[in-house]
Amino acid sequence: MTITSMSGFGVFPILIICLTVVLHLLFAFAVLADANKLSSPSGRPGTFLVGPLAWCLTAVIWGIAGVAVYWAIHHSTLRPNHPDYK
């Protein structure tokens, strides 16, 4: 099979791949927007360990698993200065 011949794969796997790429990008933009909101006015990142762009790349590469780690660190009670943490 050549690269130009996709008849061996069918349409369904290609649609799944496209949907996965789109979802990863949507997750990444959402994480980037939220991470930028957490940043302080002085420009210091409000995110843990790395800056917003690194968290965005994590979401692109790892998808929902990367978003789950981001959420657990920044929006759950695992974060020491979370308002509900007592």
C-alpha positions as CSV (number, residue, x, y, z in Angstrom):
1,M,0.0,0.0,0.0
2,T,1.3,3.4,-0.9
3,I,1.0,6.6,1.1
4,T,-1.5,8.0,-1.5
5,S,-3.8,5.0,-1.2
6,M,-5.9,5.2,2.0
7,S,-8.4,2.6,0.8
8,G,-6.9,0.0,3.2
9,F,-7.6,2.2,6.2
10,G,-11.2,3.3,5.6
11,V,-12.9,6.5,6.6
12,F,-13.7,5.6,10.2
13,P,-10.1,5.5,11.6
14,I,-9.3,8.8,9.8
15,L,-12.3,10.4,11.4
16,I,-11.3,9.2,14.8
17,I,-7.8,10.6,14.3
18,C,-9.1,14.0,13.2
19,L,-11.5,14.1,16.1
20,T,-8.7,13.3,18.5
21,V,-6.5,16.0,17.1
22,V,-9.3,18.6,17.3
23,L,-10.2,17.6,20.9
24,H,-6.5,17.8,22.0
25,L,-6.3,21.3,20.5
26,L,-9.5,22.4,22.2
27,F,-8.2,21.1,25.5
28,A,-4.9,22.8,25.0
29,F,-6.5,26.2,24.2
30,A,-8.8,25.9,27.3
31,V,-5.8,25.0,29.5
32,L,-3.8,27.9,28.1
33,A,-6.6,30.4,28.7
34,D,-7.1,29.2,32.3
35,A,-3.3,29.2,33.0
36,N,-3.1,32.7,31.7
37,K,-5.9,33.7,34.1
38,L,-3.9,32.2,37.0
39,S,-0.9,34.4,36.1
40,S,-0.3,37.4,38.3
41,P,-0.3,41.0,36.9
42,S,3.5,41.2,37.5
43,G,3.9,38.5,34.9
44,R,4.9,35.8,37.3
45,P,3.2,32.5,36.4
46,G,0.5,31.4,38.8
47,T,0.8,27.8,37.6
48,F,2.7,25.1,39.4
49,L,6.2,24.1,38.3
50,V,6.0,25.4,34.7
51,G,4.4,28.2,32.8
52,P,1.1,28.3,30.8
53,L,2.7,27.3,27.5
54,A,4.2,24.1,29.0
55,W,0.8,23.2,30.4
56,C,-0.7,23.9,27.0
57,L,1.8,21.5,25.3
58,T,1.1,18.9,28.0
59,A,-2.6,19.1,27.0
60,V,-1.8,18.8,23.3
61,I,0.4,15.7,23.8
62,W,-1.4,13.9,26.6
63,G,-5.0,15.0,25.9
64,I,-7.5,14.4,28.7
65,A,-4.9,12.9,30.9
66,G,-2.8,16.1,30.8
67,V,-5.9,18.2,31.5
68,A,-6.8,16.0,34.4
69,V,-3.3,16.5,35.9
70,Y,-3.6,20.3,35.3
71,W,-7.0,20.4,37.0
72,A,-5.8,18.2,40.0
73,I,-2.8,20.5,40.6
74,H,-4.5,23.9,40.0
75,H,-8.2,23.5,40.8
76,S,-8.7,20.7,43.3
77,T,-8.0,20.7,47.0
78,L,-4.5,19.4,46.3
79,R,-3.5,23.0,45.8
80,P,-2.4,24.4,49.2
81,N,-3.8,27.9,48.7
82,H,-7.2,26.7,47.4
83,P,-10.0,28.6,49.0
84,D,-11.7,25.4,50.3
85,Y,-8.4,24.1,51.8
86,K,-8.4,24.4,55.5
